[in-house]
């Protein structure tokens, strides 16, 4: 017996030290999400609306049937990409919130490249469009990283200002240089040729390929951040930039690289919106995906793999928004209020890390 | 009767526009200046501005008094500020991220409760005709100055005096420069920051009420186009000095008035680009005034903005 009690704590200790932080990283955000939804329930109840009906409708419209899943999954793609645009720079401790601008310019670049490559076979055309979107989006957000490194410009403010500038540029070009004269009421670029439209995946429900590539991008981003030395270096730089510089890490290149990758992801969101949904670039690109992406990334705590379930959840909320409005007579900003409340509770929960006894190995050792 | 003054209309319209457009910048930036001097940054003032615009409009419509609307907007802004200040008290909570969350929440709540007020017409804030000495209508139009602009200018002067010469100002500056030093002399940094953020929020709320009650003078979901955020950048450019905030606000107002001024004389091409002028100007000034290696002159020591 004595042997067992002395030998076990070490083996258990290792496993506990490994798994407890992981458990903590799942339980706390999940708890914060539930707490946020509970606070929102109180908000609804105070207004005399039934929270039970509300969540039942969200489940019904977003997650209950093949049709509702199709409705949800078809909205996930831009949220995955927009989430990456926030999460990748966040690994370096940067808060970049201007993904909306990279989506707008990426979408425009894809539309223009598609028209320029209208003669090309599909696969070549898609590559040209995707690359154009990634280059423009990457350059746009990469410039934010560059300004941060070279001039010490605050990246949060710069990225949002650049989002406004990007949207103005897109509107300017869509109404001028690249305008299709046939688009009367809603200025747009000329429609893409049929063979450069992205179709649905052969999976039985109508979900376009953007979903697949969004998942792939999250997986690749996760490999980069969690399984490579570059990702490790980025995390060190994110914890302490001075220490990373002292250790000789290429902080400047990391910052520019990660912001550019984030921007490239946002550019792809624009590409898929144009090629799979709208068929041309126009004002419909500006619907706030970039801003929802901020919430996605923070909810996922900037872990690229966690972005996937979070994006699906939020896409479900947004997919059900229309039904909720009609059935419960609520304004369309209802989902925005819910997202705002959840965002606050998630950030508030950051204070709990390392403070809950059951997530400390010592708690279990003392017990044994 | 209108007098033809040709292209002179452009600078005149920009001057008048600068005064009109700058007021929300002025209120948000001196509010943010106060908050940042205490060592916190509140990026959520865009949300506060929009909520202030909605609540100010709604209360002005319900009571028939635009000044009641301004008061309501200030109170709502103070509540947002208190909320921000209270959350940031917790260890490990990032004030920049909380600001972004409150920006989304403020806009969400404003759109939610503001839906019924998009149609009705609320009374406007009165303007003071400072152009009475001229009989050129364009000059008179340019010098229709709203009372809030004058109040804001006076507040900027008062705040500069407060920072320089009063005990309250000194307290805020100490807390902003060093949490440890503040604690050592018996101040409670969290309380000082809570109150500074609340007061800053109230000022941003008033800026919002100006948007909906004077210029453009109606409530809708596009009432603000990032003025709250630009004002935060403007504080950096103004080196955390309320008087500089006033001049910077005028400059930004002028940039914002450029597009409409050119449009009024028939220049319509490149409308979107002129519309983007304030953002480009803000970014250019940020790039120009930031520095990669040293903390900026006048920056409060505890501000997380420059790390």
Interface residues (C-beta under 8 A of the other chain):
Chain A: X95 X97 X147 X149 X150 X151 X152 X153 X154 X156 X157 X158 X160 X161 X162 X164 X165 X168 X169 X171 X172 X175 X176 X241 X291 X294 X295 X298 X331 X332 X333 X334 X336 X337 X338 X339 X340 X341 X343 X344 X346 X347 X348 X350 X351 X353
Chain B: X43 X87 X90 X91 X92 X93 X94 X96 X97 X98 X100 X101 X102 X104 X105 X106 X107 X108 X109 X110 X111 X112 X115 X225 X226 X229 X230 X232 X233 X236 X269 X270 X271 X272 X273 X275 X276 X279 X280 X282 X283 X286 X287 X290 X291 X292 X293 X305 X306 X307
